[in-house]
Amino acid sequence: MNNRTILQHTDHRPIPFPEGPWIMKQVWRNLLFAHWPVQEADLLPFIPSGLNLQLFEGRPWISVSPFLIDPLRLRGLPPVPFTRRMLELNVRTYTEYRGKPGVLFFTLEASNPLAVQAARTIGHLPYHHARMNANFSDSTVSYQSTRHKHKQEAEFKARYSPISSSTFQAQPGSLLHWLTERYCLYTADAKGQLYSVDIHHLPWPLQEARIEIQNNTLTPFLGLQHDPEPSIVTFSERLDVLIWPQRKL
């Protein structure tokens, strides 16, 4: 999608448009959102000092999102060698800093070790290299991400697909809008220093979806407890995303 078109549409943002120029563009493809409500006490130990855990009608939520990045580009440059296309799966919750809502990642599993190292070193983001593969067949995605640490397995293996042909946008005020229309991410370094990254895109083009989870040791590996099946599942075929430089808070 044309970058100018993306930048011309800002009225849907729940937070102000970021200052300064964007520096990176990513295209997210075949993305699944699987959302679960969880217990507040289970999440509070993961929230860095200075951030507040957000609740929707008294409950916090986590989300798992497997997808494909294709391509990844730095502004004004051709696709980054060896990192233009990769699989990623993230697990996140919902936080705010001084009233500005955003997301906090528990982990970002990725298939490219170079991108993982750069994101961990420069971006202070909890990226981890995982063995990943995905099969995109017709409208069905078979996705697997596996990582081992200290003889423990962190795996997410699932099949998912849209069940509606038309897309829709989440309605402001709804739970789905609260979960998806997020335009800022937060992270902290080893010393507890907080950082934020602003992003911008058009409203999420969502489709109702179904998922068959074949194995999930990833969220238990992270210390997260929830029901086996997600409460809400959506699919997005494509989203073009502009990303701003990381900022120290």
C-alpha positions in Angstrom: 0.0 0.0 0.0 1.2 3.5 -0.8 2.7 5.2 2.3 1.1 8.5 1.5 -2.4 6.8 1.7 -1.5 5.4 5.1 -0.3 8.7 6.4 -3.4 10.6 5.2 -5.7 8.5 7.4 -5.3 9.3 11.1 -8.8 10.0 12.5 -9.1 6.4 13.7 -6.2 6.6 16.0 -7.1 6.6 19.8 -3.8 8.4 20.5 -2.1 11.4 18.9 -0.1 11.0 15.7 3.6 10.6 16.5 6.1 13.4 15.9 9.0 13.2 13.5 9.6 10.9 10.6 9.0 7.2 10.5 12.0 5.0 10.0 10.8 1.5 9.1 8.0 -0.2 7.2 6.8 -3.7 7.7 4.0 -5.6 5.9 2.3 -8.1 8.2 0.6 -11.0 6.4 -1.7 -13.8 7.4 -1.9 -12.6 11.0 -3.9 -14.3 13.6 -5.1 -12.7 16.8 -6.0 -15.2 19.6 -7.2 -13.4 22.8 -7.6 -14.8 26.3 -8.7 -13.2 29.6 -6.4 -13.9 32.5 -6.0 -13.2 36.1 -4.5 -9.8 37.1 -2.3 -11.3 39.8 -0.6 -13.6 37.3 0.4 -10.6 35.1 1.5 -8.0 37.6 5.0 -9.5 38.2 5.7 -9.0 34.5 4.8 -5.3 34.4 7.9 -3.0 34.6 7.8 -0.2 37.1 6.3 2.9 35.6 3.8 1.0 33.4 0.2 0.3 34.5 -1.6 -2.9 33.5 -4.8 -2.1 31.6 -8.1 -3.9 32.3 -11.2 -4.2 30.2 -14.3 -4.4 32.4 -12.1 -5.5 35.3 -10.0 -8.1 33.6 -6.6 -8.1 31.8 -6.1 -9.9 28.5 -3.2 -11.6 26.7 -3.0 -12.2 23.0 -1.0 -14.6 20.7 -0.2 -13.5 17.2 1.6 -15.6 14.6 2.2 -13.9 11.2 4.7 -13.4 8.3 6.7 -10.2 7.8 7.2 -9.6 4.1 8.9 -7.2 3.5 10.7 -5.3 6.1 12.2 -2.1 4.8 14.2 0.8 6.4 13.0 4.1 5.1 14.7 5.2 1.9 16.6 1.9 1.5 15.9 -1.4 -0.3 14.8 -4.4 1.7 17.3 -5.3 4.4 19.5 -8.2 3.3 18.6 -11.5 5.0 15.9 -9.9 7.1 13.3 -8.7 4.5 11.1 -11.8 5.1 10.6 -13.7 8.3 8.1 -15.4 10.5 7.2 -13.9 13.9 4.9 -14.9 16.7 4.4 -12.6 19.7 2.7 -12.8 23.0 1.5 -9.6 24.6 -0.6 -7.8 27.1 -2.1 -4.3 27.4 -0.5 -1.5 29.4 -0.4 2.3 29.6 2.1 5.0 30.5 0.7 8.2 31.9 -2.6 7.5 30.3 -1.2 6.5 26.8 -2.3 3.0 26.0 0.0 0.5 24.3 1.2 -3.1 24.3 3.8 -4.9 26.3 5.4 -8.0 24.8 6.2 -11.1 26.9 8.1 -12.5 23.9 8.6 -12.0 20.2 9.6 -15.4 18.6 11.2 -14.9 15.2 12.8 -17.1 12.6 15.7 -14.8 11.7 18.6 -14.8 14.2 20.1 -11.6 12.7 16.9 -9.7 13.2 16.5 -11.1 16.7 20.0 -10.0 17.8 19.5 -6.5 16.4 16.1 -6.1 18.1 17.4 -7.3 21.4 20.5 -5.2 21.3 19.2 -1.9 19.8 15.5 -2.1 20.7 15.6 -3.7 24.1 12.8 -6.0 23.0 12.4 -9.6 24.2 13.0 -11.2 20.9 14.0 -14.9 20.8 15.2 -17.0 17.9 12.9 -20.0 17.4 12.7 -22.8 14.9 9.6 -21.8 12.8 7.8 -22.9 9.8 4.5 -22.0 8.2 2.4 -23.4 5.3 0.0 -21.0 3.6 -2.4 -23.2 1.6 -5.5 -21.5 0.2 -7.0 -19.8 3.2 -5.6 -22.1 5.8 -2.3 -21.4 7.7 -0.4 -24.2 9.4 2.0 -22.5 11.8 4.6 -23.9 14.2 7.2 -22.1 16.4 9.4 -24.1 18.8 12.2 -23.0 21.1 14.0 -24.9 23.8 15.6 -23.5 27.0 16.9 -25.4 30.0 15.3 -28.6 28.7 11.9 -26.9 28.5 9.9 -26.5 25.3 8.2 -23.4 24.3 6.0 -24.3 21.3 3.0 -23.0 19.6 1.6 -25.2 16.8 -1.8 -24.4 15.3 -3.9 -24.3 12.1 -6.1 -21.3 11.5 -8.2 -19.7 8.8 -10.8 -17.0 8.2 -14.4 -18.2 8.3 -15.9 -15.0 6.7 -15.1 -13.6 3.3 -15.6 -10.0 4.2 -13.5 -7.8 6.5 -14.8 -5.5 9.2 -13.3 -2.9 11.6 -13.7 -3.2 15.3 -16.2 -0.7 16.8 -14.8 1.9 19.1 -15.6 1.1 22.7 -15.8 -2.7 22.0 -13.4 -5.2 23.5 -12.1 -6.1 20.1 -11.2 -2.4 19.4 -9.5 -2.2 22.8 -7.4 -5.3 22.0 -6.4 -4.5 18.4 -6.3 -0.7 17.8 -3.0 -0.1 19.6 -0.5 2.3 18.2 2.3 2.2 20.8 4.5 -0.5 22.3 6.4 -0.4 25.6 9.5 -2.2 26.7 12.2 -1.9 29.4 15.9 -2.7 29.5 17.7 -4.8 32.1 18.0 -1.7 34.3 14.3 -1.0 34.2 14.6 2.0 31.9 11.3 2.3 29.9 11.1 2.9 26.1 8.3 3.4 23.7 7.8 2.9 20.0 5.0 4.5 18.0 3.5 2.9 15.0 0.8 3.8 12.5 -1.4 1.9 10.1 -5.0 1.9 8.8 -7.7 0.4 10.9 -7.3 -3.4 11.2 -9.1 -5.2 8.4 -10.4 -8.1 10.5 -12.1 -11.4 9.6 -13.8 -13.8 11.8 -11.6 -16.9 12.2 -11.2 -20.3 13.6 -8.2 -22.0 15.2 -7.2 -25.5 16.0 -4.4 -25.4 18.6 -2.4 -28.6 18.3 0.2 -27.8 21.0 0.8 -24.7 23.2 3.6 -24.9 25.7 4.7 -21.3 24.9 2.3 -19.4 27.2 2.8 -21.9 30.1 6.5 -21.6 29.5 6.1 -17.8 30.1 4.2 -18.4 33.3 0.8 -17.5 31.8 -2.4 -19.4 32.7 -5.6 -19.3 30.6 -8.3 -21.5 29.2 -7.2 -23.9 26.4 -9.3 -22.2 23.8 -9.1 -18.5 23.1 -12.2 -16.3 23.7 -11.8 -14.3 20.5 -10.1 -15.2 17.2 -9.6 -13.0 14.2 -7.6 -13.1 11.0 -6.0 -10.3 8.9 -4.6 -11.1 5.4 -2.4 -8.0 5.3 -1.5 -4.8 7.2 1.1 -2.2 6.1 2.7 -0.7 9.2 5.0 2.4 9.6 7.3 2.4 12.6 8.9 5.4 14.4 12.3 5.4 16.3 12.4 4.1 19.8 12.1 6.8 22.5 13.4 6.8 26.1 10.6 7.6 28.6 
